[in-house]
Amino acid sequence: MIELGYKDFVSDTFQGFSARVNTPSPIVELLSAKSIAILKTPKIADQLRNDGSEVLASGPDGMRKRIADEVPTWRDIIARAGIKPV
């Protein structure tokens, strides 16, 4: 995109796990801890890095922050592009 003249273009993706609303905190914390432990194992972390991913296992608070940070950006892009639900 930089070569096309979009000097400030930034785009990335992220993946995360989610649970139903009102899932008890102890369950969320357990799932988070187990998921982070798996992502930090050398075999899994190396495979993800070899596939071009950056492993940022930040838990529920990190996921909430990421979503909160993304929403305004994409809300603005969608509005400016005139995208409407079908």
DSSP file (Angstrom, degrees, kcal/mol; ACC not computed):
  #  RESIDUE AA STRUCTURE BP1 BP2  ACC     N-H-->O    O-->H-N    N-H-->O    O-->H-N    TCO  KAPPA ALPHA  PHI   PSI    X-CA   Y-CA   Z-CA
    1    1 A M      >       0   0    0      0, 0.0     5,-2.2     0, 0.0     3,-0.5   0.000 360.0 360.0 360.0 -34.2    0.0    0.0    0.0
    2    2 A I  T > 5 +     0   0    0      1,-0.2     3,-1.8     3,-0.2     5,-0.1   0.918 360.0  54.1 -60.9 -41.7    2.9    2.3    0.7
    3    3 A E  T 3 5S+     0   0    0      1,-0.3    -1,-0.2     2,-0.1     4,-0.1   0.763 104.1  56.8 -63.9 -23.5    4.1    1.8   -2.9
    4    4 A L  T 3 5S-     0   0    0     -3,-0.5    -1,-0.3     2,-0.1    -2,-0.2   0.429 128.5 -96.1 -86.9   0.3    0.6    2.9   -4.1
    5    5 A G  T < 5S+     0   0    0     -3,-1.8     2,-1.3    -4,-0.2    -3,-0.2   0.497  87.3 125.5 101.7   4.1    0.9    6.2   -2.2
    6    6 A Y    > < +     0   0    0     -5,-2.2     3,-1.6     1,-0.2    -1,-0.1  -0.659  30.2 172.3 -95.6  79.8   -0.9    5.4    1.0
    7    7 A K  T 3  S+     0   0    0     -2,-1.3    -1,-0.2     1,-0.3    -5,-0.1   0.765  74.8  42.3 -65.1 -27.9    1.9    6.4    3.3
    8    8 A D  T 3  S+     0   0    0     -3,-0.2    -1,-0.3    -7,-0.1     2,-0.2   0.201  81.1 138.4-103.5  16.0    0.0    6.1    6.6
    9    9 A F    <   +     0   0    0     -3,-1.6     2,-0.4    -8,-0.0    -7,-0.1  -0.428  24.5 175.0 -67.7 128.6   -1.8    2.8    5.7
   10   10 A V        +     0   0    0     -2,-0.2     2,-0.3    -9,-0.0    -2,-0.0  -0.998   4.8 161.0-134.6 130.2   -1.9    0.4    8.6
   11   11 A S        +     0   0    0     -2,-0.4     2,-0.3     2,-0.0    -2,-0.0  -0.967   3.3 149.1-149.9 133.3   -3.7   -2.9    8.5
   12   12 A D        -     0   0    0     -2,-0.3     2,-0.3     2,-0.0    -2,-0.0  -0.947  28.8-134.0-149.8 172.2   -3.4   -6.0   10.6
   13   13 A T        -     0   0    0     -2,-0.3     2,-0.3     2,-0.0    -2,-0.0  -0.846  14.0-164.1-124.3 163.5   -5.6   -8.8   11.9
   14   14 A F        -     0   0    0     -2,-0.3     2,-0.4     2,-0.0    -2,-0.0  -0.990   4.5-155.3-145.5 156.6   -6.1  -10.4   15.2
   15   15 A Q        +     0   0    0     -2,-0.3     2,-0.3     2,-0.0    -2,-0.0  -0.952  20.9 158.3-128.8 149.4   -7.6  -13.5   16.5
   16   16 A G        -     0   0    0     -2,-0.4     2,-0.3    41,-0.0    -2,-0.0  -0.981  36.6-105.2-160.5 169.8   -9.0  -14.3   19.9
   17   17 A F        -     0   0    0     -2,-0.3     2,-0.3    15,-0.0    46,-0.0  -0.764  32.7-170.8 -99.9 148.9  -11.3  -16.5   21.8
   18   18 A S        -     0   0    0     -2,-0.3     2,-0.3     3,-0.0     3,-0.0  -0.946   7.0-158.4-136.3 161.1  -14.6  -15.4   23.1
   19   19 A A        -     0   0    0     -2,-0.3     3,-0.1     1,-0.1     4,-0.1  -0.894  37.9 -79.2-132.5 162.3  -17.3  -16.7   25.4
   20   20 A R    >   -     0   0    0     -2,-0.3     3,-1.5     1,-0.1    -1,-0.1  -0.229  58.7 -90.5 -59.3 150.2  -20.9  -16.1   25.9
   21   21 A V  T 3  S+     0   0    0      1,-0.3    -1,-0.1    -3,-0.0    -3,-0.0  -0.315 113.9  26.0 -58.3 146.6  -21.9  -13.0   27.8
   22   22 A N  T 3  S+     0   0    0      1,-0.3    -1,-0.3    -3,-0.1    -2,-0.1   0.632  78.6 157.8  68.9  16.5  -22.3  -13.6   31.5
   23   23 A T    <   -     0   0    0     -3,-1.5    -1,-0.3     1,-0.1     5,-0.1  -0.573  56.6 -97.4 -64.8 131.2  -19.9  -16.6   31.5
   24   24 A P    >>  -     0   0    0      0, 0.0     4,-2.1     0, 0.0     3,-0.9  -0.217  27.9-123.3 -55.8 138.3  -18.7  -16.8   35.1
   25   25 A S  H 3> S+     0   0    0      1,-0.3     4,-3.0     2,-0.2     5,-0.3   0.851 109.0  57.9 -52.4 -42.0  -15.4  -15.1   35.7
   26   26 A P  H 3> S+     0   0    0      0, 0.0     4,-2.0     0, 0.0    -1,-0.3   0.878 108.6  47.0 -60.5 -33.8  -13.7  -18.2   37.1
   27   27 A I  H <> S+     0   0    0     -3,-0.9     4,-2.8     2,-0.2     5,-0.3   0.931 112.6  48.7 -71.0 -45.0  -14.5  -20.1   33.8
   28   28 A V  H  X S+     0   0    0     -4,-2.1     4,-2.6     1,-0.2     5,-0.2   0.933 113.3  47.8 -59.1 -45.8  -13.2  -17.1   31.7
   29   29 A E  H  X S+     0   0    0     -4,-3.0     4,-2.7     2,-0.2    -1,-0.2   0.886 112.2  49.2 -64.3 -39.3  -10.0  -16.9   33.7
   30   30 A L  H  X S+     0   0    0     -4,-2.0     4,-2.5    -5,-0.3     5,-0.2   0.944 113.1  46.0 -64.7 -48.2   -9.5  -20.7   33.5
   31   31 A L  H  X S+     0   0    0     -4,-2.8     4,-2.4     1,-0.2    -2,-0.2   0.898 114.5  49.5 -60.8 -40.5  -10.0  -20.8   29.7
   32   32 A S  H  X S+     0   0    0     -4,-2.6     4,-2.9    -5,-0.3     5,-0.3   0.947 111.2  47.8 -63.2 -49.4   -7.7  -17.7   29.4
   33   33 A A  H  X S+     0   0    0     -4,-2.7     4,-2.2     1,-0.2    -2,-0.2   0.911 114.4  46.4 -60.6 -43.5   -4.9  -19.2   31.5
   34   34 A K  H  X S+     0   0    0     -4,-2.5     4,-2.1     2,-0.2    -1,-0.2   0.913 113.6  48.7 -65.9 -42.6   -5.0  -22.5   29.6
   35   35 A S  H  X S+     0   0    0     -4,-2.4     4,-2.6    -5,-0.2    -2,-0.2   0.923 112.3  47.8 -63.4 -45.1   -5.1  -20.8   26.2
   36   36 A I  H  X S+     0   0    0     -4,-2.9     4,-1.7     1,-0.2    -1,-0.2   0.907 109.9  53.0 -63.8 -41.4   -2.2  -18.5   27.1
   37   37 A A  H  < S+     0   0    0     -4,-2.2     4,-0.5    -5,-0.3    -1,-0.2   0.912 111.3  46.4 -60.5 -42.0   -0.2  -21.5   28.5
   38   38 A I  H >< S+     0   0    0     -4,-2.1     3,-1.3     1,-0.2     6,-0.3   0.931 110.8  51.8 -65.3 -45.6   -0.7  -23.3   25.2
   39   39 A L  H 3< S+     0   0    0     -4,-2.6    -1,-0.2     1,-0.3    -2,-0.2   0.782 108.6  52.8 -63.2 -25.9    0.2  -20.3   23.1
   40   40 A K  T 3< S+     0   0    0     -4,-1.7    -1,-0.3    -5,-0.2    -2,-0.2   0.526  80.0 111.3 -89.3  -6.0    3.4  -19.9   25.0
   41   41 A T  S <> S-     0   0    0     -3,-1.3     4,-2.9    -4,-0.5     5,-0.3  -0.465  77.6-122.9 -65.9 141.3    4.6  -23.4   24.5
   42   42 A P  H  > S+     0   0    0      0, 0.0     4,-2.7     0, 0.0     5,-0.3   0.879 108.1  52.9 -54.6 -42.0    7.7  -23.4   22.3
   43   43 A K  H  > S+     0   0    0      2,-0.2     4,-1.9     1,-0.2     5,-0.1   0.941 116.2  37.3 -61.5 -48.3    6.1  -25.7   19.7
   44   44 A I  H  > S+     0   0    0     -6,-0.3     4,-2.6     2,-0.2     5,-0.2   0.939 118.0  49.5 -70.7 -47.0    3.0  -23.7   19.3
   45   45 A A  H  X S+     0   0    0     -4,-2.9     4,-2.3    -7,-0.3    -2,-0.2   0.913 112.9  47.9 -59.7 -43.4    4.7  -20.3   19.5
   46   46 A D  H  X S+     0   0    0     -4,-2.7     4,-2.8    -5,-0.3    -1,-0.2   0.911 111.3  50.6 -64.3 -42.0    7.3  -21.3   17.0
   47   47 A Q  H  X S+     0   0    0     -4,-1.9     4,-1.5    -5,-0.3    -2,-0.2   0.924 111.3  47.8 -63.0 -43.8    4.7  -22.6   14.6
   48   48 A L  H  <>S+     0   0    0     -4,-2.6     5,-2.8     2,-0.2    -1,-0.2   0.918 113.4  47.6 -63.5 -43.2    2.7  -19.5   14.8
   49   49 A R  H ><5S+     0   0    0     -4,-2.3     3,-1.8     1,-0.2    -2,-0.2   0.907 109.3  53.6 -64.1 -41.1    5.8  -17.3   14.2
   50   50 A N  H 3<5S+     0   0    0     -4,-2.8    -1,-0.2     1,-0.3    -2,-0.2   0.797 105.9  54.3 -63.3 -27.7    6.8  -19.5   11.3
   51   51 A D  T 3<5S-     0   0    0     -4,-1.5    -1,-0.3    -5,-0.2    -2,-0.2   0.425 128.4-100.2 -84.6   0.7    3.4  -18.9    9.8
   52   52 A G  T < 5S+     0   0    0     -3,-1.8     2,-0.3     1,-0.3    -3,-0.2   0.579  79.3 132.6  94.3  11.4    4.0  -15.1   10.1
   53   53 A S      < -     0   0    0     -5,-2.8     2,-0.5    -6,-0.2    -1,-0.3  -0.656  50.3-139.7 -96.3 152.3    2.0  -14.5   13.2
   54   54 A E        -     0   0    0     -2,-0.3     2,-0.8     2,-0.1    -9,-0.0  -0.954  21.8-135.1-106.2 125.9    3.0  -12.5   16.3
   55   55 A V        +     0   0    0     -2,-0.5     2,-0.5   -10,-0.1   -10,-0.0  -0.728  32.9 165.1 -89.2 112.2    1.9  -14.2   19.5
   56   56 A L        -     0   0    0     -2,-0.8     2,-1.1     0, 0.0    -2,-0.1  -0.822  10.4-176.7-125.0  89.1    0.4  -11.6   21.9
   57   57 A A        +     0   0    0     -2,-0.5    -2,-0.1     1,-0.2   -41,-0.0  -0.740  18.4 154.7 -90.3  97.6   -1.4  -13.6   24.5
   58   58 A S     >  -     0   0    0     -2,-1.1     4,-1.0     1,-0.2     3,-0.2   0.449  38.7-135.3-110.6  -1.7   -3.0  -10.8   26.6
   59   59 A G  H  >  -     0   0    0      1,-0.2     4,-2.1     2,-0.2    -1,-0.2  -0.115  50.1 -41.3  76.6-175.8   -6.0  -12.4   28.2
   60   60 A P  H  > S+     0   0    0      0, 0.0     4,-2.6     0, 0.0    -1,-0.2   0.862 136.0  51.1 -58.9 -40.6   -9.5  -11.0   28.6
   61   61 A D  H  > S+     0   0    0     -3,-0.2     4,-2.3     1,-0.2    -2,-0.2   0.911 110.7  49.1 -65.7 -40.6   -8.5   -7.5   29.5
   62   62 A G  H  X S+     0   0    0     -4,-1.0     4,-2.4     2,-0.2    -1,-0.2   0.888 111.7  49.2 -64.3 -38.9   -6.2   -7.3   26.5
   63   63 A M  H  X S+     0   0    0     -4,-2.1     4,-2.5     2,-0.2     5,-0.2   0.918 110.0  50.8 -66.8 -43.5   -9.0   -8.6   24.2
   64   64 A R  H  X S+     0   0    0     -4,-2.6     4,-2.5     1,-0.2    -2,-0.2   0.924 112.3  47.6 -58.8 -43.8  -11.5   -6.1   25.6
   65   65 A K  H  X S+     0   0    0     -4,-2.3     4,-2.5     2,-0.2    -2,-0.2   0.920 110.2  51.8 -64.2 -43.7   -9.0   -3.2   25.0
   66   66 A R  H  X S+     0   0    0     -4,-2.4     4,-2.0     2,-0.2    -2,-0.2   0.934 112.7  45.1 -59.7 -46.6   -8.2   -4.4   21.4
   67   67 A I  H  X S+     0   0    0     -4,-2.5     4,-2.3     1,-0.2    -1,-0.2   0.925 112.7  51.0 -63.4 -44.2  -11.9   -4.5   20.5
   68   68 A A  H  < S+     0   0    0     -4,-2.5    -1,-0.2    -5,-0.2    -2,-0.2   0.868 112.3  47.7 -61.6 -36.1  -12.5   -1.1   22.2
   69   69 A D  H  X S+     0   0    0     -4,-2.5     4,-0.7    -5,-0.2    -1,-0.2   0.845 113.8  47.4 -71.7 -33.9   -9.6    0.3   20.2
   70   70 A E  H  X S+     0   0    0     -4,-2.0     4,-2.4    -5,-0.2     5,-0.3   0.857  96.8  70.2 -76.7 -36.9  -10.8   -1.2   16.9
   71   71 A V  H  X S+     0   0    0     -4,-2.3     4,-2.7     1,-0.2     5,-0.2   0.895  98.2  46.6 -55.7 -50.3  -14.4   -0.2   17.0
   72   72 A P  H  > S+     0   0    0      0, 0.0     4,-2.1     0, 0.0    -1,-0.2   0.910 113.2  50.7 -61.0 -39.6  -14.0    3.6   16.5
   73   73 A T  H  X S+     0   0    0     -4,-0.7     4,-2.2     1,-0.2    -2,-0.2   0.957 116.1  39.3 -60.7 -51.7  -11.6    3.0   13.6
   74   74 A W  H  X S+     0   0    0     -4,-2.4     4,-2.7     1,-0.2     5,-0.2   0.830 111.3  58.0 -72.8 -30.8  -13.8    0.6   11.7
   75   75 A R  H  X S+     0   0    0     -4,-2.7     4,-2.2    -5,-0.3    -1,-0.2   0.924 110.4  45.1 -61.1 -42.6  -17.0    2.6   12.5
   76   76 A D  H  X S+     0   0    0     -4,-2.1     4,-2.8    -5,-0.2     5,-0.2   0.922 113.4  48.6 -66.7 -45.3  -15.4    5.6   10.8
   77   77 A I  H  X S+     0   0    0     -4,-2.2     4,-2.0     1,-0.2    -2,-0.2   0.925 112.8  48.3 -61.2 -45.2  -14.2    3.6    7.8
   78   78 A I  H  X>S+     0   0    0     -4,-2.7     5,-2.1     2,-0.2     4,-0.7   0.910 113.2  47.6 -63.0 -43.2  -17.6    2.0    7.4
   79   79 A A  H ><5S+     0   0    0     -4,-2.2     3,-0.9    -5,-0.2    -2,-0.2   0.932 112.7  47.7 -64.6 -46.0  -19.4    5.3    7.6
   80   80 A R  H 3<5S+     0   0    0     -4,-2.8    -1,-0.2     1,-0.3    -2,-0.2   0.830 112.2  50.0 -65.5 -31.0  -17.1    7.1    5.2
   81   81 A A  H 3<5S-     0   0    0     -4,-2.0    -1,-0.3    -5,-0.2    -2,-0.2   0.582 108.9-126.2 -82.6  -9.3  -17.4    4.2    2.7
   82   82 A G  T <<5 +     0   0    0     -3,-0.9     2,-0.3    -4,-0.7    -3,-0.2   0.778  45.7 170.3  71.2  26.4  -21.2    4.3    3.0
   83   83 A I      < -     0   0    0     -5,-2.1    -1,-0.2    -6,-0.2    -2,-0.1  -0.558   9.8-172.6 -74.9 130.7  -21.4    0.6    3.8
   84   84 A K        -     0   0    0     -2,-0.3     2,-0.0     1,-0.0    -5,-0.0  -0.911  28.7-101.3-122.3 149.5  -24.9   -0.4    5.0
   85   85 A P              0   0    0      0, 0.0    -1,-0.0     0, 0.0     0, 0.0  -0.347 360.0 360.0 -65.4 150.7  -26.1   -3.7    6.4
   86   86 A V              0   0    0     -2,-0.0    -2,-0.0     0, 0.0     0, 0.0   0.426 360.0 360.0-100.9 360.0  -27.9   -6.0    4.0
